């Protein structure tokens, strides 16, 4: 009976190790030998011109959000050069809100964000 329990215990441990390894891959854990770098994008303010249609306001909001995405993509180049490593974006976080500036002040788009990069040694 003790032998069966030991075999079952070892099988259980082995399956937990396999599940943990699969979870690490699916949830974006850092690869062996890689480093992660987080870069914040400073807060930006963009006024919405008065009299702008709702459709044009939506296009402006999308273009402001797109600037954060483009900044995130562009950041891989200097990271790759400085660290002499391959770079990939792991995640991008964009925070966007509309701020009413009070009577006669209009509305301003407030946006900031951050990106996480994984840098891995280049193959030689």
Residue, then its C-alpha position, 0 to 999 in steps of 0.5 A: x500500500x505504501x508503494x502505491x501511495x508513493x507512486x500516486x504522490x510522485x505522479x501528482x507532483x509531476x502533473x502539478x509541475x507540468x500544469x505550472x509550466x504550462x500556466x507560466x507560458x500561457x500567462x506570459x511569465x518571463x522566459x529564462x535568461x530574459x529581462x522585463x522592462x516597464x516604460x511609462x508614457x507621460x500624461x498627455x492632454x488634448x483639448x476637444x475643440x468646441x462644436x466638434x461632432x460626436x463622430x469627429x470626437x471619437x476619431x480624435x479619441x482613437x488617434x490619441x489612444x493610437x499615439x500611445x500604441x505607436x509610442x509603445x512599438x517605437x520603444x522596442x528599437x532603443x531598448x533593443x539597441x541599448x541592451x543588444x537584445x531582441x525585444x517584444x511587447x508583453x503588454x500595453x496599458x492605456x488610461x484615457x479619460x475625458x475631463x470637463x474644464x468647467x464653464x467655458x473651458x471645454x473638454x480635454x482628453x487625458x491619456x497616459x499609459x505604460x508598456x512592458x517589454x521582454x528582452x532576450x539575448x540575441x542568437x549568435 
